[in-house]
Amino acid sequence: MKTAEKSYGYQFKAFEIALLIGMAVFLTSGALALRTQDDLADKVVRLHVLANSDSEEDQALKLRVRDVVLERATAILEQSADRREAESRLRGQLLELERVAAAEISAAGYRYPVTVELENTDFPTKEYDGFTLPAGEYLALRVIIGEGQGQNWWCVVFPPLCTAASADVPASALAAGFSEEEVSLITEENQGYVLKFKAVEWWETLKEKWD
């Protein structure tokens, strides 16, 4: 009887040790992944377009506005060497981008106001065509149409990953200063990206609770 109890206690202790080791590995992975997310955030500008509402008409308008803003922003950022330069160029052209968006809204027959701004914004983990970005805070070019209460659309305007073909994503990212490891991570060549990105989400949740 005592032997059985000792055996049970030993197994339970072994389970606790394994659990603690697993938690330590996960925490370490999360901390490293969070640093990776911070590094990525320092190299990209995301585009975030918010529709007036979820009506079919407002959602269609959102896509029209997205197209004209994306086209103009891509031209503005064409010669940008890094995110700092991209941010500077965009800040100098916010009124121009707002004008372009307002003109498209008017041409579509609507009278919604529109605001274009650059601000840090929280994003969930998001899969795009050819790459994935982890959850976290990123600088975003935000286009808010009317009430801005509808489903939104987002991608990456710098580097120009929104307009790049899937096969061209690695080259565009490298040109913007991404490391080979970061390119491998976001393009899913590194098969550990799912666990790492989940760890980022977990850490972001903890940060919200602590703040």
PyMOL CGO cylinders between C-alpha atoms (Angstrom):
from pymol import cmd
from pymol.cgo import CYLINDER

trace = [
    CYLINDER, 0.00, 0.00, 0.00, 2.73, 2.41, 1.00, 0.3, 1, 1, 1, 1, 1, 1,
    CYLINDER, 2.73, 2.41, 1.00, 4.71, 1.44, -2.08, 0.3, 1, 1, 1, 1, 1, 1,
    CYLINDER, 4.71, 1.44, -2.08, 1.72, 2.27, -4.26, 0.3, 1, 1, 1, 1, 1, 1,
    CYLINDER, 1.72, 2.27, -4.26, 1.27, 5.63, -2.50, 0.3, 1, 1, 1, 1, 1, 1,
    CYLINDER, 1.27, 5.63, -2.50, 4.93, 6.45, -2.99, 0.3, 1, 1, 1, 1, 1, 1,
    CYLINDER, 4.93, 6.45, -2.99, 4.70, 5.48, -6.66, 0.3, 1, 1, 1, 1, 1, 1,
    CYLINDER, 4.70, 5.48, -6.66, 1.62, 7.68, -7.10, 0.3, 1, 1, 1, 1, 1, 1,
    CYLINDER, 1.62, 7.68, -7.10, 3.33, 10.58, -5.34, 0.3, 1, 1, 1, 1, 1, 1,
    CYLINDER, 3.33, 10.58, -5.34, 6.42, 10.21, -7.49, 0.3, 1, 1, 1, 1, 1, 1,
    CYLINDER, 6.42, 10.21, -7.49, 4.34, 10.17, -10.68, 0.3, 1, 1, 1, 1, 1, 1,
    CYLINDER, 4.34, 10.17, -10.68, 2.42, 13.24, -9.55, 0.3, 1, 1, 1, 1, 1, 1,
    CYLINDER, 2.42, 13.24, -9.55, 5.65, 15.10, -8.76, 0.3, 1, 1, 1, 1, 1, 1,
    CYLINDER, 5.65, 15.10, -8.76, 7.06, 14.12, -12.15, 0.3, 1, 1, 1, 1, 1, 1,
    CYLINDER, 7.06, 14.12, -12.15, 3.90, 15.48, -13.78, 0.3, 1, 1, 1, 1, 1, 1,
    CYLINDER, 3.90, 15.48, -13.78, 4.26, 18.77, -11.88, 0.3, 1, 1, 1, 1, 1, 1,
    CYLINDER, 4.26, 18.77, -11.88, 7.89, 19.08, -12.93, 0.3, 1, 1, 1, 1, 1, 1,
    CYLINDER, 7.89, 19.08, -12.93, 7.00, 18.39, -16.55, 0.3, 1, 1, 1, 1, 1, 1,
    CYLINDER, 7.00, 18.39, -16.55, 4.21, 20.97, -16.36, 0.3, 1, 1, 1, 1, 1, 1,
    CYLINDER, 4.21, 20.97, -16.36, 6.55, 23.58, -14.89, 0.3, 1, 1, 1, 1, 1, 1,
    CYLINDER, 6.55, 23.58, -14.89, 9.15, 22.87, -17.56, 0.3, 1, 1, 1, 1, 1, 1,
    CYLINDER, 9.15, 22.87, -17.56, 6.48, 23.17, -20.23, 0.3, 1, 1, 1, 1, 1, 1,
    CYLINDER, 6.48, 23.17, -20.23, 5.29, 26.48, -18.80, 0.3, 1, 1, 1, 1, 1, 1,
    CYLINDER, 5.29, 26.48, -18.80, 8.85, 27.79, -18.63, 0.3, 1, 1, 1, 1, 1, 1,
    CYLINDER, 8.85, 27.79, -18.63, 9.43, 26.86, -22.28, 0.3, 1, 1, 1, 1, 1, 1,
    CYLINDER, 9.43, 26.86, -22.28, 6.14, 28.49, -23.28, 0.3, 1, 1, 1, 1, 1, 1,
    CYLINDER, 6.14, 28.49, -23.28, 6.90, 31.67, -21.34, 0.3, 1, 1, 1, 1, 1, 1,
    CYLINDER, 6.90, 31.67, -21.34, 10.35, 31.88, -22.87, 0.3, 1, 1, 1, 1, 1, 1,
    CYLINDER, 10.35, 31.88, -22.87, 8.90, 31.27, -26.33, 0.3, 1, 1, 1, 1, 1, 1,
    CYLINDER, 8.90, 31.27, -26.33, 6.27, 33.94, -25.68, 0.3, 1, 1, 1, 1, 1, 1,
    CYLINDER, 6.27, 33.94, -25.68, 8.84, 36.50, -24.56, 0.3, 1, 1, 1, 1, 1, 1,
    CYLINDER, 8.84, 36.50, -24.56, 10.98, 35.83, -27.63, 0.3, 1, 1, 1, 1, 1, 1,
    CYLINDER, 10.98, 35.83, -27.63, 7.93, 35.92, -29.90, 0.3, 1, 1, 1, 1, 1, 1,
    CYLINDER, 7.93, 35.92, -29.90, 6.84, 39.21, -28.37, 0.3, 1, 1, 1, 1, 1, 1,
    CYLINDER, 6.84, 39.21, -28.37, 10.25, 40.66, -29.15, 0.3, 1, 1, 1, 1, 1, 1,
    CYLINDER, 10.25, 40.66, -29.15, 9.87, 39.35, -32.71, 0.3, 1, 1, 1, 1, 1, 1,
    CYLINDER, 9.87, 39.35, -32.71, 6.51, 41.10, -32.96, 0.3, 1, 1, 1, 1, 1, 1,
    CYLINDER, 6.51, 41.10, -32.96, 8.05, 44.35, -31.72, 0.3, 1, 1, 1, 1, 1, 1,
    CYLINDER, 8.05, 44.35, -31.72, 10.81, 44.02, -34.32, 0.3, 1, 1, 1, 1, 1, 1,
    CYLINDER, 10.81, 44.02, -34.32, 8.25, 43.44, -37.07, 0.3, 1, 1, 1, 1, 1, 1,
    CYLINDER, 8.25, 43.44, -37.07, 6.12, 46.36, -35.89, 0.3, 1, 1, 1, 1, 1, 1,
    CYLINDER, 6.12, 46.36, -35.89, 9.15, 48.63, -36.23, 0.3, 1, 1, 1, 1, 1, 1,
    CYLINDER, 9.15, 48.63, -36.23, 9.35, 47.75, -39.92, 0.3, 1, 1, 1, 1, 1, 1,
    CYLINDER, 9.35, 47.75, -39.92, 5.77, 47.95, -41.19, 0.3, 1, 1, 1, 1, 1, 1,
    CYLINDER, 5.77, 47.95, -41.19, 2.89, 50.37, -41.61, 0.3, 1, 1, 1, 1, 1, 1,
    CYLINDER, 2.89, 50.37, -41.61, -0.51, 48.74, -41.82, 0.3, 1, 1, 1, 1, 1, 1,
    CYLINDER, -0.51, 48.74, -41.82, -3.57, 50.02, -43.67, 0.3, 1, 1, 1, 1, 1, 1,
    CYLINDER, -3.57, 50.02, -43.67, -6.87, 49.96, -41.78, 0.3, 1, 1, 1, 1, 1, 1,
    CYLINDER, -6.87, 49.96, -41.78, -10.08, 50.98, -43.56, 0.3, 1, 1, 1, 1, 1, 1,
    CYLINDER, -10.08, 50.98, -43.56, -13.27, 51.19, -41.47, 0.3, 1, 1, 1, 1, 1, 1,
    CYLINDER, -13.27, 51.19, -41.47, -16.67, 51.20, -43.22, 0.3, 1, 1, 1, 1, 1, 1,
    CYLINDER, -16.67, 51.20, -43.22, -19.56, 53.37, -42.11, 0.3, 1, 1, 1, 1, 1, 1,
    CYLINDER, -19.56, 53.37, -42.11, -21.69, 50.30, -41.38, 0.3, 1, 1, 1, 1, 1, 1,
    CYLINDER, -21.69, 50.30, -41.38, -22.15, 46.65, -42.32, 0.3, 1, 1, 1, 1, 1, 1,
    CYLINDER, -22.15, 46.65, -42.32, -24.74, 47.37, -45.00, 0.3, 1, 1, 1, 1, 1, 1,
    CYLINDER, -24.74, 47.37, -45.00, -23.94, 45.96, -48.42, 0.3, 1, 1, 1, 1, 1, 1,
    CYLINDER, -23.94, 45.96, -48.42, -23.65, 49.45, -49.86, 0.3, 1, 1, 1, 1, 1, 1,
    CYLINDER, -23.65, 49.45, -49.86, -21.29, 50.72, -47.16, 0.3, 1, 1, 1, 1, 1, 1,
    CYLINDER, -21.29, 50.72, -47.16, -19.10, 47.64, -47.43, 0.3, 1, 1, 1, 1, 1, 1,
    CYLINDER, -19.10, 47.64, -47.43, -18.84, 48.10, -51.20, 0.3, 1, 1, 1, 1, 1, 1,
    CYLINDER, -18.84, 48.10, -51.20, -17.94, 51.75, -50.66, 0.3, 1, 1, 1, 1, 1, 1,
    CYLINDER, -17.94, 51.75, -50.66, -15.23, 50.71, -48.21, 0.3, 1, 1, 1, 1, 1, 1,
    CYLINDER, -15.23, 50.71, -48.21, -13.54, 48.66, -50.93, 0.3, 1, 1, 1, 1, 1, 1,
    CYLINDER, -13.54, 48.66, -50.93, -13.71, 51.53, -53.41, 0.3, 1, 1, 1, 1, 1, 1,
    CYLINDER, -13.71, 51.53, -53.41, -12.11, 53.88, -50.89, 0.3, 1, 1, 1, 1, 1, 1,
    CYLINDER, -12.11, 53.88, -50.89, -9.53, 51.23, -50.03, 0.3, 1, 1, 1, 1, 1, 1,
    CYLINDER, -9.53, 51.23, -50.03, -8.50, 50.93, -53.67, 0.3, 1, 1, 1, 1, 1, 1,
    CYLINDER, -8.50, 50.93, -53.67, -7.92, 54.65, -54.26, 0.3, 1, 1, 1, 1, 1, 1,
    CYLINDER, -7.92, 54.65, -54.26, -6.17, 55.22, -50.93, 0.3, 1, 1, 1, 1, 1, 1,
    CYLINDER, -6.17, 55.22, -50.93, -3.97, 52.16, -51.42, 0.3, 1, 1, 1, 1, 1, 1,
    CYLINDER, -3.97, 52.16, -51.42, -3.01, 53.27, -54.92, 0.3, 1, 1, 1, 1, 1, 1,
    CYLINDER, -3.01, 53.27, -54.92, -2.09, 56.78, -53.77, 0.3, 1, 1, 1, 1, 1, 1,
    CYLINDER, -2.09, 56.78, -53.77, -0.29, 55.60, -50.62, 0.3, 1, 1, 1, 1, 1, 1,
    CYLINDER, -0.29, 55.60, -50.62, 1.74, 53.07, -52.61, 0.3, 1, 1, 1, 1, 1, 1,
    CYLINDER, 1.74, 53.07, -52.61, 2.90, 55.86, -54.94, 0.3, 1, 1, 1, 1, 1, 1,
    CYLINDER, 2.90, 55.86, -54.94, 3.79, 58.09, -51.98, 0.3, 1, 1, 1, 1, 1, 1,
    CYLINDER, 3.79, 58.09, -51.98, 5.83, 55.33, -50.35, 0.3, 1, 1, 1, 1, 1, 1,
    CYLINDER, 5.83, 55.33, -50.35, 7.53, 54.04, -53.50, 0.3, 1, 1, 1, 1, 1, 1,
    CYLINDER, 7.53, 54.04, -53.50, 10.94, 55.52, -52.63, 0.3, 1, 1, 1, 1, 1, 1,
    CYLINDER, 10.94, 55.52, -52.63, 10.80, 54.90, -48.86, 0.3, 1, 1, 1, 1, 1, 1,
    CYLINDER, 10.80, 54.90, -48.86, 13.83, 53.04, -47.55, 0.3, 1, 1, 1, 1, 1, 1,
    CYLINDER, 13.83, 53.04, -47.55, 12.43, 52.10, -44.14, 0.3, 1, 1, 1, 1, 1, 1,
    CYLINDER, 12.43, 52.10, -44.14, 9.44, 52.55, -41.85, 0.3, 1, 1, 1, 1, 1, 1,
    CYLINDER, 9.44, 52.55, -41.85, 10.70, 55.82, -40.41, 0.3, 1, 1, 1, 1, 1, 1,
    CYLINDER, 10.70, 55.82, -40.41, 10.84, 57.37, -43.86, 0.3, 1, 1, 1, 1, 1, 1,
    CYLINDER, 10.84, 57.37, -43.86, 7.49, 55.81, -44.78, 0.3, 1, 1, 1, 1, 1, 1,
    CYLINDER, 7.49, 55.81, -44.78, 5.87, 57.33, -41.69, 0.3, 1, 1, 1, 1, 1, 1,
    CYLINDER, 5.87, 57.33, -41.69, 7.34, 60.74, -42.45, 0.3, 1, 1, 1, 1, 1, 1,
    CYLINDER, 7.34, 60.74, -42.45, 6.09, 60.66, -46.05, 0.3, 1, 1, 1, 1, 1, 1,
    CYLINDER, 6.09, 60.66, -46.05, 2.60, 59.57, -45.00, 0.3, 1, 1, 1, 1, 1, 1,
    CYLINDER, 2.60, 59.57, -45.00, 2.31, 62.22, -42.29, 0.3, 1, 1, 1, 1, 1, 1,
    CYLINDER, 2.31, 62.22, -42.29, 3.11, 64.84, -44.89, 0.3, 1, 1, 1, 1, 1, 1,
    CYLINDER, 3.11, 64.84, -44.89, 0.36, 63.54, -47.19, 0.3, 1, 1, 1, 1, 1, 1,
    CYLINDER, 0.36, 63.54, -47.19, -2.52, 62.78, -44.80, 0.3, 1, 1, 1, 1, 1, 1,
    CYLINDER, -2.52, 62.78, -44.80, -4.62, 65.66, -46.13, 0.3, 1, 1, 1, 1, 1, 1,
    CYLINDER, -4.62, 65.66, -46.13, -3.97, 64.51, -49.69, 0.3, 1, 1, 1, 1, 1, 1,
    CYLINDER, -3.97, 64.51, -49.69, -5.04, 60.96, -48.83, 0.3, 1, 1, 1, 1, 1, 1,
    CYLINDER, -5.04, 60.96, -48.83, -8.12, 62.32, -47.10, 0.3, 1, 1, 1, 1, 1, 1,
    CYLINDER, -8.12, 62.32, -47.10, -8.94, 64.37, -50.20, 0.3, 1, 1, 1, 1, 1, 1,
    CYLINDER, -8.94, 64.37, -50.20, -8.59, 61.28, -52.42, 0.3, 1, 1, 1, 1, 1, 1,
    CYLINDER, -8.59, 61.28, -52.42, -10.87, 59.27, -50.12, 0.3, 1, 1, 1, 1, 1, 1,
    CYLINDER, -10.87, 59.27, -50.12, -13.47, 62.07, -49.91, 0.3, 1, 1, 1, 1, 1, 1,
    CYLINDER, -13.47, 62.07, -49.91, -13.51, 62.44, -53.70, 0.3, 1, 1, 1, 1, 1, 1,
    CYLINDER, -13.51, 62.44, -53.70, -14.20, 58.73, -54.13, 0.3, 1, 1, 1, 1, 1, 1,
    CYLINDER, -14.20, 58.73, -54.13, -17.00, 58.81, -51.56, 0.3, 1, 1, 1, 1, 1, 1,
    CYLINDER, -17.00, 58.81, -51.56, -18.59, 61.78, -53.34, 0.3, 1, 1, 1, 1, 1, 1,
    CYLINDER, -18.59, 61.78, -53.34, -18.20, 60.12, -56.76, 0.3, 1, 1, 1, 1, 1, 1,
    CYLINDER, -18.20, 60.12, -56.76, -20.06, 57.09, -55.37, 0.3, 1, 1, 1, 1, 1, 1,
    CYLINDER, -20.06, 57.09, -55.37, -22.97, 59.35, -54.40, 0.3, 1, 1, 1, 1, 1, 1,
    CYLINDER, -22.97, 59.35, -54.40, -22.43, 59.46, -50.62, 0.3, 1, 1, 1, 1, 1, 1,
    CYLINDER, -22.43, 59.46, -50.62, -21.92, 62.39, -48.29, 0.3, 1, 1, 1, 1, 1, 1,
    CYLINDER, -21.92, 62.39, -48.29, -20.07, 60.63, -45.48, 0.3, 1, 1, 1, 1, 1, 1,
    CYLINDER, -20.07, 60.63, -45.48, -17.21, 62.48, -43.82, 0.3, 1, 1, 1, 1, 1, 1,
    CYLINDER, -17.21, 62.48, -43.82, -13.86, 60.68, -43.88, 0.3, 1, 1, 1, 1, 1, 1,
    CYLINDER, -13.86, 60.68, -43.88, -10.81, 60.91, -41.63, 0.3, 1, 1, 1, 1, 1, 1,
    CYLINDER, -10.81, 60.91, -41.63, -7.32, 59.67, -42.49, 0.3, 1, 1, 1, 1, 1, 1,
    CYLINDER, -7.32, 59.67, -42.49, -4.84, 59.39, -39.64, 0.3, 1, 1, 1, 1, 1, 1,
    CYLINDER, -4.84, 59.39, -39.64, -1.67, 57.62, -38.54, 0.3, 1, 1, 1, 1, 1, 1,
    CYLINDER, -1.67, 57.62, -38.54, -1.81, 56.03, -35.11, 0.3, 1, 1, 1, 1, 1, 1,
    CYLINDER, -1.81, 56.03, -35.11, -0.72, 52.95, -33.21, 0.3, 1, 1, 1, 1, 1, 1,
    CYLINDER, -0.72, 52.95, -33.21, -3.44, 50.32, -33.36, 0.3, 1, 1, 1, 1, 1, 1,
    CYLINDER, -3.44, 50.32, -33.36, -3.89, 46.83, -31.88, 0.3, 1, 1, 1, 1, 1, 1,
    CYLINDER, -3.89, 46.83, -31.88, -4.33, 44.04, -34.41, 0.3, 1, 1, 1, 1, 1, 1,
    CYLINDER, -4.33, 44.04, -34.41, -5.08, 40.32, -33.98, 0.3, 1, 1, 1, 1, 1, 1,
    CYLINDER, -5.08, 40.32, -33.98, -2.98, 37.66, -35.70, 0.3, 1, 1, 1, 1, 1, 1,
    CYLINDER, -2.98, 37.66, -35.70, -3.88, 37.96, -39.37, 0.3, 1, 1, 1, 1, 1, 1,
    CYLINDER, -3.88, 37.96, -39.37, -3.19, 35.71, -42.34, 0.3, 1, 1, 1, 1, 1, 1,
    CYLINDER, -3.19, 35.71, -42.34, -2.84, 37.34, -45.75, 0.3, 1, 1, 1, 1, 1, 1,
    CYLINDER, -2.84, 37.34, -45.75, -2.04, 35.95, -49.17, 0.3, 1, 1, 1, 1, 1, 1,
    CYLINDER, -2.04, 35.95, -49.17, 1.51, 34.70, -48.74, 0.3, 1, 1, 1, 1, 1, 1,
    CYLINDER, 1.51, 34.70, -48.74, 2.30, 35.90, -45.23, 0.3, 1, 1, 1, 1, 1, 1,
    CYLINDER, 2.30, 35.90, -45.23, 1.04, 36.19, -41.65, 0.3, 1, 1, 1, 1, 1, 1,
    CYLINDER, 1.04, 36.19, -41.65, 1.59, 38.88, -39.00, 0.3, 1, 1, 1, 1, 1, 1,
    CYLINDER, 1.59, 38.88, -39.00, 1.34, 38.23, -35.26, 0.3, 1, 1, 1, 1, 1, 1,
    CYLINDER, 1.34, 38.23, -35.26, -1.04, 40.07, -32.97, 0.3, 1, 1, 1, 1, 1, 1,
    CYLINDER, -1.04, 40.07, -32.97, 0.16, 43.27, -31.39, 0.3, 1, 1, 1, 1, 1, 1,
    CYLINDER, 0.16, 43.27, -31.39, 0.39, 47.02, -31.76, 0.3, 1, 1, 1, 1, 1, 1,
    CYLINDER, 0.39, 47.02, -31.76, 1.38, 48.45, -35.14, 0.3, 1, 1, 1, 1, 1, 1,
    CYLINDER, 1.38, 48.45, -35.14, 1.50, 51.88, -36.72, 0.3, 1, 1, 1, 1, 1, 1,
    CYLINDER, 1.50, 51.88, -36.72, -1.54, 52.05, -38.98, 0.3, 1, 1, 1, 1, 1, 1,
    CYLINDER, -1.54, 52.05, -38.98, -2.80, 54.36, -41.71, 0.3, 1, 1, 1, 1, 1, 1,
    CYLINDER, -2.80, 54.36, -41.71, -6.45, 54.47, -40.63, 0.3, 1, 1, 1, 1, 1, 1,
    CYLINDER, -6.45, 54.47, -40.63, -9.23, 55.53, -42.99, 0.3, 1, 1, 1, 1, 1, 1,
    CYLINDER, -9.23, 55.53, -42.99, -12.49, 56.05, -41.10, 0.3, 1, 1, 1, 1, 1, 1,
    CYLINDER, -12.49, 56.05, -41.10, -15.58, 56.43, -43.27, 0.3, 1, 1, 1, 1, 1, 1,
    CYLINDER, -15.58, 56.43, -43.27, -18.65, 58.05, -41.69, 0.3, 1, 1, 1, 1, 1, 1,
    CYLINDER, -18.65, 58.05, -41.69, -19.40, 56.43, -38.33, 0.3, 1, 1, 1, 1, 1, 1,
    CYLINDER, -19.40, 56.43, -38.33, -16.67, 53.83, -38.81, 0.3, 1, 1, 1, 1, 1, 1,
    CYLINDER, -16.67, 53.83, -38.81, -18.91, 51.15, -37.30, 0.3, 1, 1, 1, 1, 1, 1,
    CYLINDER, -18.91, 51.15, -37.30, -18.76, 48.57, -40.07, 0.3, 1, 1, 1, 1, 1, 1,
    CYLINDER, -18.76, 48.57, -40.07, -16.47, 45.63, -40.69, 0.3, 1, 1, 1, 1, 1, 1,
    CYLINDER, -16.47, 45.63, -40.69, -12.98, 46.82, -41.44, 0.3, 1, 1, 1, 1, 1, 1,
    CYLINDER, -12.98, 46.82, -41.44, -10.28, 45.86, -43.92, 0.3, 1, 1, 1, 1, 1, 1,
    CYLINDER, -10.28, 45.86, -43.92, -6.57, 45.77, -43.20, 0.3, 1, 1, 1, 1, 1, 1,
    CYLINDER, -6.57, 45.77, -43.20, -3.30, 44.87, -44.81, 0.3, 1, 1, 1, 1, 1, 1,
    CYLINDER, -3.30, 44.87, -44.81, 0.27, 46.22, -44.98, 0.3, 1, 1, 1, 1, 1, 1,
    CYLINDER, 0.27, 46.22, -44.98, 0.96, 49.36, -46.98, 0.3, 1, 1, 1, 1, 1, 1,
    CYLINDER, 0.96, 49.36, -46.98, 4.69, 49.46, -46.16, 0.3, 1, 1, 1, 1, 1, 1,
    CYLINDER, 4.69, 49.46, -46.16, 6.43, 47.45, -47.34, 0.3, 1, 1, 1, 1, 1, 1,
    CYLINDER, 6.43, 47.45, -47.34, 3.91, 47.13, -50.21, 0.3, 1, 1, 1, 1, 1, 1,
    CYLINDER, 3.91, 47.13, -50.21, 2.74, 43.66, -49.23, 0.3, 1, 1, 1, 1, 1, 1,
    CYLINDER, 2.74, 43.66, -49.23, -0.91, 44.49, -49.99, 0.3, 1, 1, 1, 1, 1, 1,
    CYLINDER, -0.91, 44.49, -49.99, -0.14, 44.85, -53.67, 0.3, 1, 1, 1, 1, 1, 1,
    CYLINDER, -0.14, 44.85, -53.67, 2.68, 42.29, -53.95, 0.3, 1, 1, 1, 1, 1, 1,
    CYLINDER, 2.68, 42.29, -53.95, 2.00, 38.89, -55.45, 0.3, 1, 1, 1, 1, 1, 1,
    CYLINDER, 2.00, 38.89, -55.45, 2.45, 36.05, -52.98, 0.3, 1, 1, 1, 1, 1, 1,
    CYLINDER, 2.45, 36.05, -52.98, 5.74, 35.05, -54.60, 0.3, 1, 1, 1, 1, 1, 1,
    CYLINDER, 5.74, 35.05, -54.60, 7.05, 38.62, -54.34, 0.3, 1, 1, 1, 1, 1, 1,
    CYLINDER, 7.05, 38.62, -54.34, 6.40, 39.03, -50.60, 0.3, 1, 1, 1, 1, 1, 1,
    CYLINDER, 6.40, 39.03, -50.60, 9.87, 37.83, -49.46, 0.3, 1, 1, 1, 1, 1, 1,
    CYLINDER, 9.87, 37.83, -49.46, 11.69, 40.22, -51.79, 0.3, 1, 1, 1, 1, 1, 1,
    CYLINDER, 11.69, 40.22, -51.79, 9.50, 43.18, -50.75, 0.3, 1, 1, 1, 1, 1, 1,
    CYLINDER, 9.50, 43.18, -50.75, 10.04, 42.39, -47.07, 0.3, 1, 1, 1, 1, 1, 1,
    CYLINDER, 10.04, 42.39, -47.07, 13.80, 42.03, -47.44, 0.3, 1, 1, 1, 1, 1, 1,
    CYLINDER, 13.80, 42.03, -47.44, 13.99, 45.34, -49.31, 0.3, 1, 1, 1, 1, 1, 1,
    CYLINDER, 13.99, 45.34, -49.31, 12.25, 47.01, -46.35, 0.3, 1, 1, 1, 1, 1, 1,
    CYLINDER, 12.25, 47.01, -46.35, 14.84, 45.73, -43.87, 0.3, 1, 1, 1, 1, 1, 1,
    CYLINDER, 14.84, 45.73, -43.87, 13.35, 42.41, -42.74, 0.3, 1, 1, 1, 1, 1, 1,
    CYLINDER, 13.35, 42.41, -42.74, 15.86, 39.79, -41.73, 0.3, 1, 1, 1, 1, 1, 1,
    CYLINDER, 15.86, 39.79, -41.73, 15.91, 36.38, -43.41, 0.3, 1, 1, 1, 1, 1, 1,
    CYLINDER, 15.91, 36.38, -43.41, 14.54, 34.89, -40.17, 0.3, 1, 1, 1, 1, 1, 1,
    CYLINDER, 14.54, 34.89, -40.17, 11.65, 37.37, -40.06, 0.3, 1, 1, 1, 1, 1, 1,
    CYLINDER, 11.65, 37.37, -40.06, 10.78, 36.69, -43.68, 0.3, 1, 1, 1, 1, 1, 1,
    CYLINDER, 10.78, 36.69, -43.68, 10.85, 32.96, -42.99, 0.3, 1, 1, 1, 1, 1, 1,
    CYLINDER, 10.85, 32.96, -42.99, 8.58, 33.47, -39.99, 0.3, 1, 1, 1, 1, 1, 1,
    CYLINDER, 8.58, 33.47, -39.99, 5.89, 35.61, -41.66, 0.3, 1, 1, 1, 1, 1, 1,
    CYLINDER, 5.89, 35.61, -41.66, 5.83, 33.52, -44.84, 0.3, 1, 1, 1, 1, 1, 1,
    CYLINDER, 5.83, 33.52, -44.84, 5.29, 30.36, -42.77, 0.3, 1, 1, 1, 1, 1, 1,
    CYLINDER, 5.29, 30.36, -42.77, 8.45, 28.67, -43.98, 0.3, 1, 1, 1, 1, 1, 1,
    CYLINDER, 8.45, 28.67, -43.98, 9.26, 28.42, -40.28, 0.3, 1, 1, 1, 1, 1, 1,
    CYLINDER, 9.26, 28.42, -40.28, 6.64, 25.89, -39.17, 0.3, 1, 1, 1, 1, 1, 1,
    CYLINDER, 6.64, 25.89, -39.17, 6.87, 27.06, -35.57, 0.3, 1, 1, 1, 1, 1, 1,
    CYLINDER, 6.87, 27.06, -35.57, 5.12, 30.32, -36.41, 0.3, 1, 1, 1, 1, 1, 1,
    CYLINDER, 5.12, 30.32, -36.41, 1.70, 29.16, -35.18, 0.3, 1, 1, 1, 1, 1, 1,
    CYLINDER, 1.70, 29.16, -35.18, 2.93, 28.43, -31.64, 0.3, 1, 1, 1, 1, 1, 1,
    CYLINDER, 2.93, 28.43, -31.64, 5.00, 31.62, -31.60, 0.3, 1, 1, 1, 1, 1, 1,
    CYLINDER, 5.00, 31.62, -31.60, 2.10, 33.78, -32.74, 0.3, 1, 1, 1, 1, 1, 1,
    CYLINDER, 2.10, 33.78, -32.74, -0.22, 32.16, -30.19, 0.3, 1, 1, 1, 1, 1, 1,
    CYLINDER, -0.22, 32.16, -30.19, 2.36, 32.96, -27.54, 0.3, 1, 1, 1, 1, 1, 1,
    CYLINDER, 2.36, 32.96, -27.54, 2.29, 36.60, -28.68, 0.3, 1, 1, 1, 1, 1, 1,
    CYLINDER, 2.29, 36.60, -28.68, -1.50, 36.68, -28.32, 0.3, 1, 1, 1, 1, 1, 1,
    CYLINDER, -1.50, 36.68, -28.32, -1.20, 35.25, -24.80, 0.3, 1, 1, 1, 1, 1, 1,
    CYLINDER, -1.20, 35.25, -24.80, 1.37, 37.85, -23.81, 0.3, 1, 1, 1, 1, 1, 1,
    CYLINDER, 1.37, 37.85, -23.81, -0.74, 40.65, -25.32, 0.3, 1, 1, 1, 1, 1, 1,
    CYLINDER, -0.74, 40.65, -25.32, -3.71, 39.46, -23.25, 0.3, 1, 1, 1, 1, 1, 1,
    CYLINDER, -3.71, 39.46, -23.25, -1.59, 39.55, -20.09, 0.3, 1, 1, 1, 1, 1, 1,
    CYLINDER, -1.59, 39.55, -20.09, -0.39, 43.06, -20.93, 0.3, 1, 1, 1, 1, 1, 1,
    CYLINDER, -0.39, 43.06, -20.93, -3.99, 44.27, -21.25, 0.3, 1, 1, 1, 1, 1, 1,
    CYLINDER, -3.99, 44.27, -21.25, -4.83, 42.86, -17.83, 0.3, 1, 1, 1, 1, 1, 1,
    CYLINDER, -4.83, 42.86, -17.83, -1.78, 44.47, -16.25, 0.3, 1, 1, 1, 1, 1, 1,
    CYLINDER, -1.78, 44.47, -16.25, -2.36, 47.89, -17.84, 0.3, 1, 1, 1, 1, 1, 1,
]
cmd.load_cgo(trace, "trace")
